[in-house]
Amino acid sequence: MHINCHKCQKAFQIKENDLAFYDHVSPVFAGRKYSIPPPINCPHCRQCHRLAFRNQTALFPRTAFPGGEKIFSMYPPSAPFPVMRNEDWFSDRWNALDYGREYSFEKSFMEQLYELHKVVPRYTAINNIRTENCEYCNNASDDKNCYLTFSMSNAEDCLYSESVWGSKDCVESTLTIESELCYDCTNCTRSFRLQSSFNSENCSDSLFLLNCRNCRDCFGCVNLRNKKYCIWNEQKSKEEYELFLRSFDGSSFQTREKYRKEFEDMTHQHPRPHTIMHQVEDCTGNCVLESRNVKNSNFIQHGENLDNCFNLYDKTNDCRDYTFFGRSAELIYDCCTCGNNISRLIFCYTCRNQSSDLFYCISCDGCKNCFGCVGLWKREYCILNKQYTKDEYEKMATRIIEHMRTTKEWGEFFPVRFNPMPYNRSIAYRYYPISEEEAKLKGYSWYEEDIKDFPDAIKASQLPDGLPETDAPITVKSALSGRPFRITTQEIERYRELNVPLPRESYEERMNKRAQKLGSPQLYERTCAKTGKAILTPYPPDSPYIIWDRKEYEDTFQ
Ligand SMILES: [Zn+2]
């Protein structure tokens, strides 16, 4: 069937297998199935709506509840609910059931859930899954000694990085897997001492590589395989290479910028595959790794039978409209920032850790069979944070679904007023930037640092070209936006070890730039520059690159 999207008005199709999925995840209470209706918004609008709920890289200064202590949290000061320090939240010093209330059939479901949403405390940040010394991190699991890193797992001693897994000592890196001592890398795997490189694998002691495999001691190279001592794709002797490298002042910002531009121009002359896919079967989208039957999805690793999903890792099966983060998840529908051993979560936000059979829940951990609950930990059979018996729960849940059908609330994700994220700090802004005015018209909030809080901030242009003389912290106004950001002593020490210059832009802006190299979730119809075959690619038609069908590319550069 065709439906006109209620948001963008464009027609979209609901296929047989979509209907079968909605039927499959529809809840059964007391032997009767309560069908989830098809969505009223198109897949793109649904994805954008969830992306705006996702805090990927922002930490906000705010006060903790109770006590008023200054903390950094994934929630901005404008969020309507109190935020507790993690150690308080995961303790018996409070009880989320104290906020419980009776469901009223006189008011709408969302109205009542919103009242609860405003008052129940949340934890500071998602950095409590087996992590150590990762206070200024979010969405962290199994990490140690990381600082301002996001969506990381099994990472150690990393700094200013995003989606880095199983890696050590990486700085300024994005989607970097099983690698060490990398700097400014994006989508690099099993690499060592690699800098300013993109989409390369098994490479070491090199700078400025694109789409290279098994290379070492190379500089400014594209599409090379099994090479050593190459500069700008030309074979050199060991001595020539070493002579060149001695003339390269890695700590100079100007020098790096000059080579970065030269390298960027060079990449325009070489073909690149139309999507990033690795060991996939029957998949569409971009950045899909080791997956099967994944459609219309981005940033997926170890996924199976997924559709319209975004950024899911580590065993995610049979899910749709699921935005972040997987790690053993199945039968998840229309959820955002949920994961870690979860199943049958429907219309949920930030629910994690062995949770199952949750409907319209927010920030519930280790919960089962709950409906419209907020901030519960290890509870079962609750509605609006009120405890029921199993029988009472099932009876109430069915009545509430019937009620929600009459108010047209059953079958859609939370409305925008539930979104605590300022639009310009959500991951949606990375891919779909809009003005403050437009964001506010759509009901989103907006966030800017108060420049008065940084009276000692200097302009980025006032930074030394090379490394500073001392390790004293510096506050800088971003060369891109003027946004102030701090460069700490710890950070300067790491840059000194790596012999790289100080950054000129805020860490979030740097992360956004690296992530944009991986392409937006939007795919464009183009043709392969070699064969003319029709392709769907994240590179827009006006991008300067030579795009080849991925299969053609792989056959040529084996
Ligand atoms: Zn739409």
Boltz pocket constraint, residues with backbone or C-beta under 6 A from the ligand:
constraints:
  - pocket:
      binder: B
      contacts: [[A, 5], [A, 6], [A, 7], [A, 8], [A, 9], [A, 10], [A, 41], [A, 42], [A, 43], [A, 44], [A, 45], [A, 46]]
      max_distance: 6.0
